Amino acid sequence: MWLTNKELLKLYTFLFLAIRTNLLSWTSSVTGYGLNEQLYLDVVYPEDVAYTYKIRQARDFSDTFSSQLRNIRLIATNPPHACGRLIENGQLLRGHVALIERGECSFMTKAVNAELYGAVSVIFMDNKHDDIDQWIDLVRDETNRRVGIPSYFMLGKDGKMTTESLKSHNLPAAIINLPVNYTNRMVVHHPPWNYW
């Protein structure tokens, strides 16, 4: 069956609009390090922090997602730095995403510890809680360990607002979509404290 030029134009227009409006998407390993490539995390709940946040993937020590995680739990670890093998709320991490604060040990140590509890990914939040523009590169430490889960960095203010919301609502977790690739699309639901 051959399509006429008019039918082809209609098909291309439909596909273009479907892709632009997220009705149709192709999944690929996107790292956020390519030209004009930025990754995001969508917080779905709690509503007071339900925004789209920029994130950056670890450069050289973690896996990438082959598909998006939708409506998954983001759980702040206790203790926040997760440097020791004992994470008090570690049993909650199985099958979910760990939110871990930067500092006191390497990013790899934190990711390995979260992975031991069954986390499927890690979001590292900056320990500079008022920071809205300083990105930290997540790089491998001097050990030969391997991290088998995707790891991302989140700005300090974004992490602080998320953890404060969880505490104020007495919630064990936020509900998120991860990662979200809005490359070449306008993101309109960004946090009001960020100027991007």
TORKOL-4160 file (C-alpha; in steps of 0.2 Angstrom, whole numbers, padded with zeros to 4 digits, m for minus):
196
<pt num="1" X="0000" Y="0000" Z="0000"/>
<pt num="2" X="0007" Y="0017" Z="m0005"/>
<pt num="3" X="0003" Y="0033" Z="0004"/>
<pt num="4" X="0000" Y="0049" Z="m0005"/>
<pt num="5" X="0010" Y="0064" Z="m0001"/>
<pt num="6" X="m0005" Y="0071" Z="0008"/>
<pt num="7" X="m0007" Y="0055" Z="0018"/>
<pt num="8" X="0012" Y="0055" Z="0022"/>
<pt num="9" X="0011" Y="0073" Z="0028"/>
<pt num="10" X="m0004" Y="0069" Z="0039"/>
<pt num="11" X="0006" Y="0054" Z="0046"/>
<pt num="12" X="0022" Y="0064" Z="0049"/>
<pt num="13" X="0012" Y="0078" Z="0057"/>
<pt num="14" X="0003" Y="0066" Z="0069"/>
<pt num="15" X="0020" Y="0058" Z="0074"/>
<pt num="16" X="0028" Y="0075" Z="0077"/>
<pt num="17" X="0014" Y="0081" Z="0088"/>
<pt num="18" X="0013" Y="0064" Z="0097"/>
<pt num="19" X="0031" Y="0065" Z="0101"/>
<pt num="20" X="0031" Y="0083" Z="0106"/>
<pt num="21" X="0016" Y="0080" Z="0118"/>
<pt num="22" X="0023" Y="0064" Z="0126"/>
<pt num="23" X="0009" Y="0053" Z="0118"/>
<pt num="24" X="0023" Y="0043" Z="0110"/>
<pt num="25" X="0041" Y="0041" Z="0115"/>
<pt num="26" X="0056" Y="0030" Z="0112"/>
<pt num="27" X="0066" Y="0025" Z="0127"/>
<pt num="28" X="0085" Y="0026" Z="0126"/>
<pt num="29" X="0099" Y="0027" Z="0138"/>
<pt num="30" X="0101" Y="0046" Z="0141"/>
<pt num="31" X="0114" Y="0052" Z="0152"/>
<pt num="32" X="0111" Y="0070" Z="0152"/>
<pt num="33" X="0129" Y="0074" Z="0146"/>
<pt num="34" X="0125" Y="0076" Z="0128"/>
<pt num="35" X="0123" Y="0092" Z="0118"/>
<pt num="36" X="0107" Y="0100" Z="0124"/>
<pt num="37" X="0103" Y="0085" Z="0134"/>
<pt num="38" X="0096" Y="0087" Z="0152"/>
<pt num="39" X="0088" Y="0075" Z="0163"/>
<pt num="40" X="0074" Y="0078" Z="0176"/>
<pt num="41" X="0065" Y="0070" Z="0190"/>
<pt num="42" X="0046" Y="0073" Z="0192"/>
<pt num="43" X="0039" Y="0074" Z="0210"/>
<pt num="44" X="0021" Y="0068" Z="0209"/>
<pt num="45" X="0017" Y="0069" Z="0228"/>
<pt num="46" X="0017" Y="0077" Z="0240"/>
<pt num="47" X="0009" Y="0091" Z="0231"/>
<pt num="48" X="0018" Y="0106" Z="0239"/>
<pt num="49" X="0034" Y="0100" Z="0230"/>
<pt num="50" X="0026" Y="0092" Z="0215"/>
<pt num="51" X="0038" Y="0100" Z="0202"/>
<pt num="52" X="0051" Y="0095" Z="0189"/>
<pt num="53" X="0068" Y="0095" Z="0195"/>
<pt num="54" X="0085" Y="0095" Z="0186"/>
<pt num="55" X="0096" Y="0080" Z="0190"/>
<pt num="56" X="0113" Y="0075" Z="0183"/>
<pt num="57" X="0119" Y="0057" Z="0181"/>
<pt num="58" X="0135" Y="0050" Z="0188"/>
<pt num="59" X="0149" Y="0051" Z="0176"/>
<pt num="60" X="0158" Y="0035" Z="0177"/>
<pt num="61" X="0152" Y="0023" Z="0191"/>
<pt num="62" X="0133" Y="0019" Z="0189"/>
<pt num="63" X="0121" Y="0011" Z="0177"/>
<pt num="64" X="0108" Y="0020" Z="0166"/>
<pt num="65" X="0090" Y="0016" Z="0165"/>
<pt num="66" X="0083" Y="0008" Z="0150"/>
<pt num="67" X="0066" Y="0014" Z="0154"/>
<pt num="68" X="0057" Y="0026" Z="0165"/>
<pt num="69" X="0052" Y="0022" Z="0183"/>
<pt num="70" X="0034" Y="0029" Z="0185"/>
<pt num="71" X="0026" Y="0032" Z="0202"/>
<pt num="72" X="0040" Y="0025" Z="0212"/>
<pt num="73" X="0045" Y="0030" Z="0230"/>
<pt num="74" X="0059" Y="0042" Z="0234"/>
<pt num="75" X="0065" Y="0038" Z="0252"/>
<pt num="76" X="0076" Y="0049" Z="0262"/>
<pt num="77" X="0089" Y="0038" Z="0271"/>
<pt num="78" X="0092" Y="0038" Z="0290"/>
<pt num="79" X="0105" Y="0043" Z="0293"/>
<pt num="80" X="0105" Y="0056" Z="0279"/>
<pt num="81" X="0123" Y="0052" Z="0273"/>
<pt num="82" X="0121" Y="0033" Z="0272"/>
<pt num="83" X="0140" Y="0031" Z="0275"/>
<pt num="84" X="0139" Y="0016" Z="0286"/>
<pt num="85" X="0132" Y="m0001" Z="0281"/>
<pt num="86" X="0118" Y="0002" Z="0294"/>
<pt num="87" X="0104" Y="0012" Z="0287"/>
<pt num="88" X="0090" Y="0013" Z="0300"/>
<pt num="89" X="0076" Y="0014" Z="0287"/>
<pt num="90" X="0085" Y="0002" Z="0274"/>
<pt num="91" X="0071" Y="m0010" Z="0274"/>
<pt num="92" X="0060" Y="0003" Z="0265"/>
<pt num="93" X="0073" Y="0005" Z="0251"/>
<pt num="94" X="0070" Y="m0012" Z="0243"/>
<pt num="95" X="0063" Y="m0008" Z="0225"/>
<pt num="96" X="0063" Y="0011" Z="0228"/>
<pt num="97" X="0074" Y="0026" Z="0225"/>
<pt num="98" X="0086" Y="0032" Z="0240"/>
<pt num="99" X="0088" Y="0050" Z="0243"/>
<pt num="100" X="0105" Y="0052" Z="0251"/>
<pt num="101" X="0114" Y="0068" Z="0257"/>
<pt num="102" X="0131" Y="0073" Z="0250"/>
<pt num="103" X="0146" Y="0072" Z="0263"/>
<pt num="104" X="0156" Y="0062" Z="0275"/>
<pt num="105" X="0161" Y="0048" Z="0262"/>
<pt num="106" X="0162" Y="0045" Z="0244"/>
<pt num="107" X="0146" Y="0044" Z="0232"/>
<pt num="108" X="0151" Y="0026" Z="0228"/>
<pt num="109" X="0151" Y="0021" Z="0246"/>
<pt num="110" X="0133" Y="0028" Z="0248"/>
<pt num="111" X="0127" Y="0020" Z="0232"/>
<pt num="112" X="0134" Y="0003" Z="0237"/>
<pt num="113" X="0126" Y="0004" Z="0254"/>
<pt num="114" X="0109" Y="0009" Z="0246"/>
<pt num="115" X="0111" Y="m0005" Z="0233"/>
<pt num="116" X="0114" Y="m0018" Z="0247"/>
<pt num="117" X="0097" Y="m0013" Z="0254"/>
<pt num="118" X="0089" Y="m0016" Z="0237"/>
<pt num="119" X="0087" Y="0002" Z="0231"/>
<pt num="120" X="0084" Y="0003" Z="0212"/>
<pt num="121" X="0092" Y="0020" Z="0211"/>
<pt num="122" X="0100" Y="0034" Z="0221"/>
<pt num="123" X="0097" Y="0053" Z="0221"/>
<pt num="124" X="0111" Y="0062" Z="0230"/>
<pt num="125" X="0106" Y="0079" Z="0236"/>
<pt num="126" X="0119" Y="0093" Z="0239"/>
<pt num="127" X="0123" Y="0096" Z="0257"/>
<pt num="128" X="0123" Y="0115" Z="0253"/>
<pt num="129" X="0104" Y="0116" Z="0256"/>
<pt num="130" X="0102" Y="0134" Z="0249"/>
<pt num="131" X="0111" Y="0130" Z="0233"/>
<pt num="132" X="0101" Y="0132" Z="0217"/>
<pt num="133" X="0115" Y="0132" Z="0204"/>
<pt num="134" X="0131" Y="0122" Z="0209"/>
<pt num="135" X="0132" Y="0105" Z="0201"/>
<pt num="136" X="0143" Y="0092" Z="0208"/>
<pt num="137" X="0150" Y="0078" Z="0197"/>
<pt num="138" X="0148" Y="0061" Z="0203"/>
<pt num="139" X="0164" Y="0052" Z="0200"/>
<pt num="140" X="0171" Y="0035" Z="0205"/>
<pt num="141" X="0182" Y="0034" Z="0221"/>
<pt num="142" X="0199" Y="0025" Z="0222"/>
<pt num="143" X="0191" Y="0008" Z="0225"/>
<pt num="144" X="0187" Y="m0006" Z="0213"/>
<pt num="145" X="0169" Y="m0007" Z="0218"/>
<pt num="146" X="0155" Y="m0008" Z="0205"/>
<pt num="147" X="0138" Y="0001" Z="0207"/>
<pt num="148" X="0124" Y="m0008" Z="0198"/>
<pt num="149" X="0111" Y="0005" Z="0200"/>
<pt num="150" X="0109" Y="0022" Z="0192"/>
<pt num="151" X="0115" Y="0037" Z="0202"/>
<pt num="152" X="0110" Y="0055" Z="0200"/>
<pt num="153" X="0114" Y="0072" Z="0208"/>
<pt num="154" X="0100" Y="0085" Z="0214"/>
<pt num="155" X="0103" Y="0103" Z="0219"/>
<pt num="156" X="0104" Y="0106" Z="0237"/>
<pt num="157" X="0088" Y="0117" Z="0238"/>
<pt num="158" X="0078" Y="0105" Z="0229"/>
<pt num="159" X="0083" Y="0091" Z="0240"/>
<pt num="160" X="0080" Y="0101" Z="0256"/>
<pt num="161" X="0063" Y="0107" Z="0250"/>
<pt num="162" X="0058" Y="0088" Z="0247"/>
<pt num="163" X="0065" Y="0082" Z="0263"/>
<pt num="164" X="0056" Y="0096" Z="0273"/>
<pt num="165" X="0040" Y="0092" Z="0264"/>
<pt num="166" X="0041" Y="0074" Z="0269"/>
<pt num="167" X="0045" Y="0078" Z="0287"/>
<pt num="168" X="0031" Y="0091" Z="0288"/>
<pt num="169" X="0018" Y="0079" Z="0281"/>
<pt num="170" X="0025" Y="0065" Z="0291"/>
<pt num="171" X="0027" Y="0054" Z="0275"/>
<pt num="172" X="0040" Y="0040" Z="0273"/>
<pt num="173" X="0042" Y="0044" Z="0254"/>
<pt num="174" X="0038" Y="0055" Z="0240"/>
<pt num="175" X="0031" Y="0048" Z="0224"/>
<pt num="176" X="0042" Y="0052" Z="0208"/>
<pt num="177" X="0045" Y="0048" Z="0190"/>
<pt num="178" X="0063" Y="0045" Z="0185"/>
<pt num="179" X="0072" Y="0049" Z="0174"/>
<pt num="180" X="0062" Y="0061" Z="0163"/>
<pt num="181" X="0070" Y="0068" Z="0147"/>
<pt num="182" X="0062" Y="0084" Z="0141"/>
<pt num="183" X="0077" Y="0088" Z="0129"/>
<pt num="184" X="0071" Y="0100" Z="0117"/>
<pt num="185" X="0055" Y="0103" Z="0125"/>
<pt num="186" X="0050" Y="0117" Z="0137"/>
<pt num="187" X="0048" Y="0112" Z="0155"/>
<pt num="188" X="0035" Y="0123" Z="0163"/>
<pt num="189" X="0033" Y="0116" Z="0180"/>
<pt num="190" X="0049" Y="0120" Z="0188"/>
<pt num="191" X="0051" Y="0124" Z="0207"/>
<pt num="192" X="0047" Y="0143" Z="0211"/>
<pt num="193" X="0064" Y="0144" Z="0221"/>
<pt num="194" X="0074" Y="0140" Z="0205"/>
<pt num="195" X="0076" Y="0153" Z="0191"/>
<pt num="196" X="0078" Y="0141" Z="0176"/>
